[in-house]
Amino acid sequence: MPQRRPLNDNNRSRAIAWLEDGESLRSVGRRLQVSPSVIHRLRERFQTTGRVQDRARSGRPRKTTRADDRYVVLHALRNRFTTASALRLQLRHATNTNVSISTIWNRLRAANVRSRRPAGSLTGLRYRDEILRPLVLPALNTIGAGAQLQDDNADHIELESLETSCNKVM
């Protein structure tokens, strides 16, 4: 089944003008690369309503305005490493519009904005900041200078080298 190609308002107006100039449904459809039945429905709609725009459709109303969408996209582009959750909170504080994270994702996807990852592993950075520094290093310091740390899948790490690597990144 062929793909449907929607006509924009400009092409719809052009089609009506060509029909009023006496062109056939087939020739107008050929010029716009759509089926003659599309042009026929457009002519019928124009004759009954006097408009070429789509009729209002039912469905869930949008939660964000165009200005809200621009705000989200602009802030995502200004800080490429921000999360959808952070964008959601920024939008709520700025415009008092409460939306879900998936709405933020949808608006970014519609604007063709893709997320970027920081250079280092986010998981590794969080592990260092939330586990190694506050929990492991103090426990190893109480054991003493000869203490060793060994993860299930890693080689053992001397206390001095662990402290050095944690302090290097600070």
Wavefront OBJ file of the C-alpha trace (Angstrom):
o trace
v 0.000 0.000 0.000
v 1.490 3.377 -0.960
v 2.477 5.883 1.670
v 0.076 8.771 2.269
v 1.655 12.149 1.757
v -0.156 14.872 3.646
v -0.529 18.193 1.883
v 0.550 21.316 3.705
v -1.715 24.378 3.712
v 0.286 26.033 0.948
v -0.148 23.079 -1.437
v -3.831 22.791 -0.519
v -4.362 26.444 -1.441
v -2.465 25.923 -4.687
v -4.622 22.889 -5.501
v -7.839 24.859 -4.965
v -6.498 27.691 -7.152
v -5.628 25.236 -9.940
v -9.071 23.626 -9.694
v -10.722 27.038 -9.901
v -8.590 27.764 -12.977
v -10.177 24.719 -14.620
v -7.545 22.013 -14.158
v -8.735 18.441 -13.681
v -8.474 16.463 -10.455
v -5.955 14.138 -12.099
v -3.640 16.897 -13.320
v -3.670 18.668 -9.925
v -3.017 15.343 -8.181
v -0.146 14.622 -10.561
v 1.410 18.047 -9.934
v 1.308 17.507 -6.162
v 2.106 13.787 -6.374
v -1.063 12.663 -4.615
v -4.065 10.639 -5.639
v -6.958 12.402 -7.401
v -9.198 11.218 -4.537
v -7.154 13.399 -2.150
v -7.802 16.403 -4.363
v -11.480 15.457 -4.601
v -11.821 15.336 -0.784
v -9.984 18.655 -0.539
v -12.384 20.260 -3.033
v -15.408 18.859 -1.149
v -14.077 20.211 2.150
v -13.388 23.606 0.619
v -16.894 23.792 -0.867
v -18.578 22.931 2.455
v -16.373 24.847 4.896
v -14.612 27.457 2.761
v -11.300 26.406 4.320
v -8.386 24.213 3.251
v -6.991 23.563 6.749
v -7.518 20.259 8.530
v -10.530 20.024 10.755
v -10.007 19.912 14.499
v -9.373 16.362 15.615
v -10.312 14.642 18.792
v -7.610 13.307 21.041
v -5.675 14.147 24.101
v -4.824 17.849 24.301
v -1.152 18.764 24.376
v 0.231 19.520 27.800
v 2.940 21.860 26.494
v 2.687 24.939 24.357
v 5.043 25.704 21.491
v 6.877 28.090 23.814
v 7.292 25.259 26.359
v 8.643 22.988 23.628
v 11.150 25.654 22.546
v 12.185 26.137 26.184
v 12.907 22.416 26.619
v 14.834 22.161 23.350
v 16.810 25.338 24.010
v 17.869 24.211 27.481
v 18.757 20.755 26.204
v 20.975 22.316 23.533
v 22.610 24.730 25.991
v 23.583 21.897 28.308
v 23.916 18.728 26.245
v 24.570 16.555 29.310
v 21.404 17.468 31.209
v 18.872 14.719 31.877
v 15.215 14.608 30.920
v 14.378 14.656 34.609
v 16.349 17.875 35.105
v 14.695 19.430 32.038
v 11.306 18.465 33.440
v 12.072 20.225 36.728
v 13.403 23.323 34.934
v 10.224 23.508 32.857
v 8.046 23.158 35.941
v 9.900 25.941 37.781
v 9.950 28.268 34.783
v 6.426 27.829 33.404
v 4.530 25.932 36.100
v 3.870 23.165 33.554
v 4.093 19.688 35.031
v 4.848 17.000 32.419
v 6.217 13.481 32.447
v 9.754 12.561 31.481
v 8.423 10.764 28.420
v 6.862 14.056 27.271
v 10.304 15.655 27.509
v 11.776 12.769 25.492
v 9.028 13.146 22.879
v 9.623 16.903 22.516
v 13.379 16.383 22.146
v 12.862 13.593 19.626
v 10.448 15.779 17.622
v 13.121 18.497 17.524
v 15.716 15.878 16.490
v 17.817 16.530 19.604
v 19.778 13.516 20.742
v 21.314 13.049 24.167
v 25.041 13.124 24.679
v 27.025 11.254 27.272
v 29.825 12.782 29.324
v 33.366 11.731 28.410
v 33.810 9.506 31.468
v 31.562 6.722 32.595
v 28.751 8.210 34.640
v 28.488 4.987 36.594
v 32.192 5.053 37.428
v 32.059 8.661 38.559
v 29.055 8.039 40.766
v 30.694 4.910 42.209
v 33.774 6.933 43.112
v 31.783 9.845 44.573
v 28.999 7.948 46.325
v 30.714 4.738 47.461
v 34.511 4.835 47.360
v 35.126 8.264 48.885
v 32.499 8.337 51.652
v 32.344 4.634 52.565
v 35.307 2.562 51.404
v 38.222 4.949 51.972
v 37.328 5.678 55.622
v 36.865 1.954 56.306
v 40.213 1.105 54.696
v 41.931 3.909 56.630
v 40.716 2.415 59.908
v 42.167 -0.969 58.909
v 45.563 0.509 58.177
v 48.181 1.119 55.517
v 48.394 -2.506 54.379
v 44.661 -2.778 53.640
v 43.667 -4.122 50.258
v 40.415 -3.842 48.321
v 39.414 -6.498 45.843
v 36.233 -6.471 43.800
v 34.779 -9.739 42.488
v 35.961 -9.126 38.933
v 39.012 -6.924 39.522
v 42.567 -7.238 40.723
v 43.347 -6.117 44.259
v 43.918 -2.394 44.809
v 46.344 -1.033 47.396
v 44.972 1.669 49.696
v 47.574 4.215 48.575
v 46.786 3.763 44.875
v 43.050 4.013 45.577
v 43.490 7.271 47.500
v 45.764 8.625 44.766
v 43.334 7.809 41.966
v 40.354 9.244 43.873
v 42.247 12.467 44.650
v 43.653 12.852 41.116
v 40.212 13.433 39.599
v 39.128 16.004 42.183
l 1 2 3 4 5 6 7 8 9 10 11 12 13 14 15 16 17 18 19 20 21 22 23 24 25 26 27 28 29 30 31 32 33 34 35 36 37 38 39 40 41 42 43 44 45 46 47 48 49 50 51 52 53 54 55 56 57 58 59 60 61 62 63 64 65 66 67 68 69 70 71 72 73 74 75 76 77 78 79 80 81 82 83 84 85 86 87 88 89 90 91 92 93 94 95 96 97 98 99 100 101 102 103 104 105 106 107 108 109 110 111 112 113 114 115 116 117 118 119 120 121 122 123 124 125 126 127 128 129 130 131 132 133 134 135 136 137 138 139 140 141 142 143 144 145 146 147 148 149 150 151 152 153 154 155 156 157 158 159 160 161 162 163 164 165 166 167 168 169 170
